[in-house]
């Protein structure tokens, strides 16, 4: 963890269609393009932020808030199939998320402190 920033680890998990593409934004500004079974590490200013992911015309938001030096995990969990896609955010505990993060592909490591 970076002692000067809030670190947010964003995990994208999907069952079914692994070809989905997600576009992320933080506080209204685009930050990353990601795929299922991936990890994005964000270093943020220690305040409240709105994190969003968009896919196939859908959007899901979650609010994250923390102090400098904290590490938070959020997961976009769902499924994508021929007949539709559903995803939702989950704030998770560090033990189970840490295992999933270790097995995920890091697709972006971004310092977005402003």
Secondary structure, DSSP 8 states (H G I E B T S, - for coil): --TTSEEEEEEEEEEE-TT-EEEEEETTEEEEEEESSEEEEEEE-SSEEEEEEEETTEEEEEEEE--TT-EEEEEEEEEEETTEEEEEEEEE-HHHHHHHHHHSEEEEEEE---
